Amino acid sequence: MSSRPLVTMTTDFGYMDAYVASMKGVLLSINREIEIIDICHEIRPQDVFHGAFVLHTGYSFFPDGTIHLGVVDPGVGGNRRAILVQTDRYYFIGPDNGLFSYILKHEKIRSIRALENKSYFREDISSTFHGRDIFAPVAGHLTLDIPLNELGPEIDNPRILDIPEPKVDEDMLIAHVLCIDRFGNLITNVTRSFWNNQVGNRRFFIYCRMRIEKINRSYNESQPKDILAIFNSSDYLEISSNMGNAARELGLKPGSEIEIELR
């Protein structure tokens, strides 16, 4: 662990209440040297899949040893477990409800532990705010280099969400909208590498309540309010509206299918 440990936060708490601040207060009460970075606090309320995707697109830019604290927890107070996931580079702390699905699928996992040692929790545990009373305290203690085996036993059956994969046959690719960002961009489950492997130089038509016949390299290749397709900064194919809101203009939402005809 570095001399100034780094903890990130990804939640659906927003900024209208004291939830985020109270978690930061718990972290700093345990170790005042912690540097806390907000990845996002505007995850759609109770939308675990949205939280998983946003965390997936942001966590890997941080230094080795970073502790990623994620709390999108509609099952708080129920029988879902609290877990710590250790990868080759990072630690992830949060509920075992699929929030870490992309990490579990794409990272090299060193260990996964159920957080059961209450001596590392706050003394008074609310049934509605484990972010403050369990996850933040564990993250704070982890910055003090406590042995991981003190936190709880290893497990091998974490929950992983069913993340839709694009489907392709000889002349049709079916994509799905994974996420809509704050600009209304429709982020699909088609990655650049998948596109290059499956489509390559073939001619194509993207149908999303209108027809798109090319992939833009940048927004300035289109006019304001034009609907376009582009690979975003995370290398996912997205449908966008230049200076507009594609989700609203096209009436699409997460889970919507987008057909891509291949010629």
C-alpha positions as CSV (number, residue, x, y, z in Angstrom):
1,M,0.0,0.0,0.0
2,S,1.3,3.5,-0.9
3,S,2.0,6.1,1.8
4,R,-1.2,7.8,0.8
5,P,-3.8,5.1,0.1
6,L,-6.4,5.7,-2.6
7,V,-10.1,4.8,-2.3
8,T,-12.6,5.4,-5.0
9,M,-16.4,5.5,-4.6
10,T,-19.2,4.5,-7.0
11,T,-22.8,4.8,-5.6
12,D,-26.3,5.7,-6.5
13,F,-26.6,8.1,-3.5
14,G,-26.5,11.4,-5.4
15,Y,-25.6,14.6,-3.7
16,M,-28.9,15.8,-2.2
17,D,-28.3,13.9,1.1
18,A,-25.4,13.3,3.5
19,Y,-24.9,9.6,2.4
20,V,-21.7,10.2,0.5
21,A,-20.2,12.6,3.0
22,S,-20.9,10.2,5.9
23,M,-19.1,7.4,4.2
24,K,-16.1,9.7,3.6
25,G,-16.2,10.7,7.2
26,V,-16.0,7.1,8.3
27,L,-13.1,6.4,6.0
28,L,-11.2,9.5,7.2
29,S,-12.0,8.7,10.9
30,I,-10.1,5.4,10.4
31,N,-7.2,6.8,8.4
32,R,-6.9,10.6,7.8
33,E,-4.3,10.0,5.1
34,I,-6.8,8.4,2.7
35,E,-7.2,10.2,-0.6
36,I,-10.9,9.7,-1.8
37,I,-11.8,10.0,-5.4
38,D,-15.4,9.9,-6.7
39,I,-16.0,7.8,-9.8
40,C,-19.7,8.4,-9.8
41,H,-22.6,9.1,-7.4
42,E,-25.3,9.4,-10.1
43,I,-25.9,5.7,-10.8
44,R,-29.6,5.3,-11.4
45,P,-31.2,4.4,-8.1
46,Q,-31.1,0.6,-7.4
47,D,-29.7,-0.1,-10.9
48,V,-27.0,-2.6,-10.2
49,F,-26.3,-3.2,-13.9
50,H,-25.7,0.6,-14.5
51,G,-23.4,0.7,-11.5
52,A,-21.5,-2.4,-12.8
53,F,-21.0,-0.8,-16.2
54,V,-19.9,2.6,-14.9
55,L,-17.4,1.0,-12.5
56,H,-16.2,-1.2,-15.4
57,T,-15.4,1.9,-17.5
58,G,-13.6,3.8,-14.8
59,Y,-11.7,1.6,-12.4
60,S,-8.7,0.6,-14.5
61,F,-7.3,4.1,-14.8
62,F,-6.2,4.1,-11.2
63,P,-2.8,3.1,-9.7
64,D,-2.1,-0.4,-8.5
65,G,-3.4,-0.9,-5.0
66,T,-6.4,1.3,-5.3
67,I,-9.4,0.2,-3.2
68,H,-12.7,0.6,-5.2
69,L,-15.7,1.0,-3.0
70,G,-19.0,0.3,-4.8
71,V,-22.4,0.7,-3.2
72,V,-25.5,0.1,-5.3
73,D,-27.4,-2.0,-2.9
74,P,-31.2,-2.6,-3.3
75,G,-30.9,-5.7,-1.2
76,V,-29.3,-3.9,1.8
77,G,-30.5,-5.5,5.1
78,G,-31.3,-8.8,3.3
79,N,-29.3,-12.0,3.0
80,R,-27.0,-10.8,0.2
81,R,-23.3,-11.0,1.3
82,A,-20.8,-8.3,1.7
83,I,-17.6,-9.1,-0.2
84,L,-14.1,-8.1,-1.0
85,V,-12.6,-9.0,-4.3
86,Q,-8.8,-8.9,-4.7
87,T,-7.4,-8.8,-8.2
88,D,-3.8,-8.6,-9.4
89,R,-4.0,-4.8,-9.2
90,Y,-7.0,-3.7,-7.1
91,Y,-9.4,-4.3,-4.3
92,F,-13.2,-4.1,-4.7
93,I,-15.5,-3.8,-1.7
94,G,-19.3,-3.8,-1.8
95,P,-22.4,-6.0,-1.9
96,D,-22.5,-9.4,-3.6
97,N,-25.3,-8.5,-6.0
98,G,-23.5,-8.4,-9.4
99,L,-22.0,-5.0,-9.0
100,F,-18.6,-6.4,-9.7
101,S,-19.6,-8.6,-12.6
102,Y,-17.3,-7.0,-15.2
103,I,-14.4,-7.2,-12.8
104,L,-15.1,-10.9,-12.1
105,K,-15.3,-11.7,-15.8
106,H,-12.4,-9.7,-17.1
107,E,-9.8,-9.4,-14.3
108,K,-7.4,-12.0,-12.8
109,I,-9.0,-12.8,-9.4
110,R,-6.6,-13.6,-6.5
111,S,-9.3,-14.0,-3.9
112,I,-12.9,-13.2,-3.0
113,R,-13.9,-13.0,0.7
114,A,-17.2,-12.7,2.5
115,L,-16.9,-9.8,5.0
116,E,-17.9,-11.3,8.3
117,N,-15.6,-10.0,11.0
118,K,-17.7,-7.4,12.7
119,S,-14.7,-6.0,14.6
120,Y,-14.0,-4.1,11.3
121,F,-17.5,-2.7,11.0
122,R,-19.0,0.3,12.9
123,E,-20.4,-0.7,16.2
124,D,-24.0,0.3,15.4
125,I,-25.0,-1.2,12.0
126,S,-28.0,0.2,10.3
127,S,-30.1,-2.2,8.3
128,T,-30.4,0.4,5.5
129,F,-26.9,1.8,5.2
130,H,-24.2,-0.8,4.9
131,G,-22.2,1.6,2.8
132,R,-21.5,3.7,5.9
133,D,-21.5,0.9,8.5
134,I,-19.8,-2.0,6.8
135,F,-18.2,-1.2,3.4
136,A,-16.6,2.1,4.3
137,P,-15.1,0.8,7.6
138,V,-13.7,-2.3,5.9
139,A,-12.1,-0.1,3.2
140,G,-10.7,2.2,5.8
141,H,-9.1,-0.6,7.8
142,L,-7.8,-2.2,4.6
143,T,-5.7,1.0,4.0
144,L,-3.9,0.2,7.3
145,D,-2.7,-3.1,5.8
146,I,-4.7,-5.5,7.9
147,P,-4.4,-9.2,6.7
148,L,-7.2,-10.1,4.3
149,N,-7.9,-13.4,6.1
150,E,-9.0,-11.4,9.2
151,L,-12.0,-10.0,7.2
152,G,-13.7,-13.3,6.5
153,P,-13.6,-16.6,4.7
154,E,-12.9,-17.1,1.0
155,I,-15.8,-17.8,-1.2
156,D,-16.0,-19.1,-4.8
157,N,-19.5,-18.3,-5.9
158,P,-20.0,-14.6,-6.2
159,R,-23.1,-13.3,-8.0
160,I,-22.4,-12.4,-11.7
161,L,-25.1,-10.6,-13.7
162,D,-26.2,-12.0,-17.0
163,I,-24.6,-9.4,-19.3
164,P,-26.0,-9.7,-22.8
165,E,-23.6,-10.5,-25.6
166,P,-24.1,-9.4,-29.2
167,K,-25.5,-12.1,-31.5
168,V,-24.4,-12.5,-35.1
169,D,-25.2,-14.8,-38.0
170,E,-24.2,-14.5,-41.6
171,D,-26.0,-11.3,-42.4
172,M,-27.4,-9.9,-39.2
173,L,-25.8,-8.6,-35.9
174,I,-28.2,-8.0,-32.9
175,A,-26.8,-5.6,-30.4
176,H,-28.4,-4.4,-27.2
177,V,-28.3,-1.0,-25.4
178,L,-26.3,-1.5,-22.2
179,C,-26.4,1.9,-20.8
180,I,-27.4,5.5,-21.5
181,D,-25.0,8.2,-20.4
182,R,-25.9,11.7,-19.2
183,F,-25.7,13.0,-22.8
184,G,-28.3,10.5,-23.9
185,N,-25.8,8.4,-25.9
186,L,-27.0,4.8,-26.3
187,I,-24.0,2.6,-25.4
188,T,-24.3,-0.9,-26.9
189,N,-22.6,-4.2,-26.1
190,V,-20.6,-4.2,-29.3
191,T,-16.9,-3.5,-28.6
192,R,-14.5,-2.3,-31.2
193,S,-12.7,-5.6,-31.2
194,F,-15.9,-7.5,-31.7
195,W,-16.9,-5.2,-34.6
196,N,-13.5,-5.6,-36.2
197,N,-13.7,-9.4,-35.9
198,Q,-17.3,-9.9,-37.0
199,V,-17.9,-7.0,-39.4
200,G,-14.5,-5.8,-40.6
201,N,-14.7,-4.2,-44.0
202,R,-18.2,-5.5,-44.8
203,R,-20.9,-3.0,-45.7
204,F,-23.5,-2.6,-43.0
205,F,-26.8,-0.8,-42.1
206,I,-27.5,0.0,-38.4
207,Y,-31.3,0.2,-37.7
208,C,-32.3,2.1,-34.6
209,R,-35.6,3.6,-35.7
210,M,-33.6,5.1,-38.5
211,R,-30.8,3.8,-40.7
212,I,-27.1,4.6,-40.2
213,E,-24.6,3.5,-42.9
214,K,-21.2,4.5,-41.4
215,I,-19.2,4.7,-38.2
216,N,-18.1,8.3,-37.5
217,R,-14.5,8.9,-36.2
218,S,-15.6,12.1,-34.4
219,Y,-18.7,14.2,-33.8
220,N,-17.5,17.0,-36.1
221,E,-18.1,14.7,-39.1
222,S,-21.8,15.3,-38.6
223,Q,-24.2,18.2,-38.3
224,P,-26.0,19.3,-35.1
225,K,-28.9,16.9,-34.3
226,D,-27.6,14.3,-36.7
227,I,-28.0,10.7,-35.4
228,L,-24.7,8.9,-35.7
229,A,-22.7,5.8,-34.7
230,I,-19.3,6.1,-33.1
231,F,-17.0,4.1,-30.9
232,N,-16.7,5.9,-27.6
233,S,-13.7,6.4,-25.4
234,S,-14.2,2.9,-23.8
235,D,-14.3,1.3,-27.3
236,Y,-18.1,0.5,-27.2
237,L,-20.3,1.3,-30.2
238,E,-22.8,3.9,-29.3
239,I,-25.6,5.7,-31.1
240,S,-25.4,9.4,-30.5
241,S,-27.1,12.7,-31.4
242,N,-24.7,15.5,-32.2
243,M,-25.6,18.2,-29.7
244,G,-28.8,16.3,-28.9
245,N,-30.1,13.3,-26.9
246,A,-30.3,10.1,-28.9
247,A,-32.2,8.1,-26.2
248,R,-34.9,10.7,-26.1
249,E,-35.0,11.3,-29.8
250,L,-35.1,7.6,-30.7
251,G,-37.2,6.4,-27.8
252,L,-34.7,3.7,-26.9
253,K,-33.7,2.5,-23.4
254,P,-31.4,0.0,-21.8
255,G,-32.2,-3.5,-23.1
256,S,-33.4,-2.2,-26.5
257,E,-32.3,-4.2,-29.5
258,I,-30.4,-2.6,-32.4
259,E,-30.2,-4.6,-35.6
260,I,-27.2,-4.3,-37.8
261,E,-27.6,-5.8,-41.3
262,L,-24.4,-7.1,-42.8
263,R,-23.8,-7.1,-46.6
